[in-house]
Amino acid sequence: MDADFALYPGTFDPFTYGHRDVLERALRLFERVEVTVGVNAEKETLFSTDERTELVRECTEDLEGVRAKAYEGLIVDRARQVGAAALVRGLRQVSDFDAEFRMAFANRKLAPELETVFFMTSEEYALISSSMVRDAHRWDGDVSKFVPPPVVEALRQKKAPVGS
């Protein structure tokens, strides 16, 4: 287990400035962070796993010590596989805490050696969520204040032509 290495798991559909904020905070404590893009066949996503992973790479290429990797399975198994010491989780609002609290305890039962580290997002990103971005995009809203330029472009490309 490498104390300087953490996983930041999530769906990242799409990757937002809030995700990046949490990642930058994590890099203050960990030399290396893997953004682990979750594969969940049961969950319908706007972007494919490969697209989400590539978008994370594009949005974080300027950050040293970051890699993006898709993974299907229990995140604690991935952490053991790569020797990560911690899981990084972001908290935007109090409502996030309940689900994250339960998940952290479940992960602790499955892997007592693995810590969960919570980072609060900056106030300016507290209301940004991937689902809000997808909803705004669906109704032609300007999402450029919520997501990095590669995501803005990918969303633009996903938009169906008028009349289809």
C-alpha positions as CSV (number, residue, x, y, z in Angstrom):
1,M,0.0,0.0,0.0
2,D,1.4,3.4,-1.1
3,A,0.5,6.2,1.3
4,D,1.1,8.8,-1.5
5,F,-1.4,7.2,-3.8
6,A,-5.2,7.5,-3.8
7,L,-8.2,6.6,-6.0
8,Y,-10.9,9.1,-6.8
9,P,-13.8,6.9,-8.0
10,G,-16.9,8.0,-9.7
11,T,-19.1,7.9,-12.8
12,F,-17.9,11.3,-14.0
13,D,-20.8,11.6,-16.5
14,P,-19.6,14.2,-17.3
15,F,-16.5,15.4,-15.5
16,T,-17.2,18.9,-13.9
17,Y,-15.2,21.8,-12.4
18,G,-16.4,20.5,-9.1
19,H,-14.7,17.1,-9.7
20,R,-11.5,18.9,-10.8
21,D,-11.7,21.0,-7.6
22,V,-11.8,17.9,-5.4
23,L,-9.0,16.3,-7.5
24,E,-6.8,19.4,-7.0
25,R,-7.4,19.3,-3.3
26,A,-6.5,15.6,-3.2
27,L,-3.2,16.3,-5.0
28,R,-2.2,18.5,-2.0
29,L,-2.2,15.4,0.1
30,F,-1.3,12.6,-2.3
31,E,1.5,12.6,-4.9
32,R,-0.6,10.4,-7.2
33,V,-4.3,10.1,-7.8
34,E,-6.1,7.8,-10.1
35,V,-9.5,9.0,-11.3
36,T,-11.2,5.7,-11.4
37,V,-14.1,5.9,-13.9
38,G,-16.8,3.5,-12.8
39,V,-18.3,1.0,-15.2
40,N,-21.8,0.1,-14.2
41,A,-23.8,-1.8,-16.9
42,E,-27.0,-1.1,-14.9
43,K,-26.6,2.7,-15.1
44,E,-27.4,4.5,-18.3
45,T,-24.8,7.2,-19.0
46,L,-24.7,10.0,-21.5
47,F,-21.1,9.2,-22.4
48,S,-19.6,5.7,-22.8
49,T,-16.9,4.5,-20.4
50,D,-14.2,5.1,-22.9
51,E,-15.5,8.6,-23.6
52,R,-15.7,9.5,-19.9
53,T,-12.2,8.2,-19.3
54,E,-10.8,10.1,-22.2
55,L,-12.6,13.3,-21.1
56,V,-11.1,13.0,-17.6
57,R,-7.7,12.6,-19.3
58,E,-8.2,15.7,-21.4
59,C,-9.5,17.7,-18.5
60,T,-6.6,16.8,-16.2
61,E,-3.6,16.6,-18.6
62,D,-2.1,19.7,-16.9
63,L,-2.1,18.1,-13.5
64,E,1.0,16.1,-12.5
65,G,0.4,12.8,-10.8
66,V,-3.1,12.1,-12.2
67,R,-4.1,9.2,-14.4
68,A,-7.6,8.1,-15.5
69,K,-8.6,4.5,-15.6
70,A,-11.9,2.7,-16.2
71,Y,-12.7,-0.1,-13.7
72,E,-15.7,-2.4,-13.3
73,G,-16.0,-4.0,-9.9
74,L,-15.6,-3.1,-6.2
75,I,-13.5,-0.1,-5.7
76,V,-11.8,-1.7,-2.8
77,D,-10.6,-4.4,-5.1
78,R,-9.1,-1.8,-7.5
79,A,-7.4,-0.1,-4.5
80,R,-5.8,-3.4,-3.4
81,Q,-4.9,-4.2,-7.0
82,V,-2.9,-0.9,-7.5
83,G,-1.8,-0.4,-3.9
84,A,-3.8,2.7,-3.1
85,A,-4.0,3.8,0.5
86,A,-7.1,5.9,0.3
87,L,-10.3,6.7,-1.6
88,V,-11.0,10.4,-2.3
89,R,-14.6,11.6,-2.1
90,G,-16.1,15.0,-2.7
91,L,-18.8,16.6,-0.6
92,R,-20.8,19.4,-2.1
93,Q,-23.8,19.7,0.3
94,V,-25.0,18.1,3.5
95,S,-27.2,15.8,1.4
96,D,-24.1,14.2,-0.1
97,F,-22.8,13.2,3.4
98,D,-25.5,10.6,4.1
99,A,-24.7,8.4,1.1
100,E,-21.0,9.0,1.4
101,F,-21.0,8.1,5.1
102,R,-22.7,4.8,4.4
103,M,-20.4,4.0,1.5
104,A,-17.3,4.8,3.6
105,F,-18.4,2.4,6.3
106,A,-19.2,-0.4,3.8
107,N,-15.8,0.1,2.2
108,R,-14.1,0.0,5.7
109,K,-15.8,-3.3,6.4
110,L,-14.6,-4.7,3.0
111,A,-11.1,-3.2,3.3
112,P,-10.2,-2.0,6.8
113,E,-6.7,-0.9,5.6
114,L,-8.2,1.5,3.1
115,E,-9.1,5.1,4.3
116,T,-11.8,7.3,2.8
117,V,-10.8,11.0,2.7
118,F,-13.5,13.6,2.2
119,F,-12.9,16.9,0.5
120,M,-15.4,19.8,0.5
121,T,-15.7,21.5,-2.8
122,S,-15.2,25.2,-3.1
123,E,-18.4,27.2,-2.6
124,E,-18.5,28.2,-6.3
125,Y,-18.9,24.5,-7.2
126,A,-21.2,23.3,-4.4
127,L,-24.3,23.3,-6.6
128,I,-22.7,21.7,-9.7
129,S,-23.5,18.1,-10.3
130,S,-23.2,15.9,-13.4
131,S,-27.0,15.4,-13.5
132,M,-27.5,19.2,-13.4
133,V,-25.1,19.5,-16.3
134,R,-26.9,16.8,-18.3
135,D,-30.2,18.5,-17.7
136,A,-29.0,21.9,-18.7
137,H,-27.4,20.4,-21.8
138,R,-30.7,18.6,-22.7
139,W,-32.5,21.9,-22.7
140,D,-29.7,23.8,-24.6
141,G,-28.4,25.6,-21.5
142,D,-24.9,27.0,-21.5
143,V,-22.8,24.6,-19.4
144,S,-19.4,26.2,-20.0
145,K,-19.4,27.6,-16.4
146,F,-19.8,24.1,-15.0
147,V,-17.5,21.9,-17.1
148,P,-14.0,22.2,-18.7
149,P,-13.8,23.0,-22.4
150,P,-13.2,19.4,-23.6
151,V,-16.6,18.4,-22.0
152,V,-18.3,21.4,-23.5
153,E,-17.2,20.3,-26.9
154,A,-18.1,16.6,-26.3
155,L,-21.6,17.7,-25.1
156,R,-21.9,19.9,-28.2
157,Q,-21.1,16.8,-30.4
158,K,-23.6,14.7,-28.5
159,K,-26.4,17.1,-29.3
160,A,-28.7,15.7,-31.9
161,P,-29.3,17.9,-35.0
162,V,-32.5,20.0,-34.9
163,G,-35.4,18.1,-36.4
164,S,-34.1,14.6,-35.7
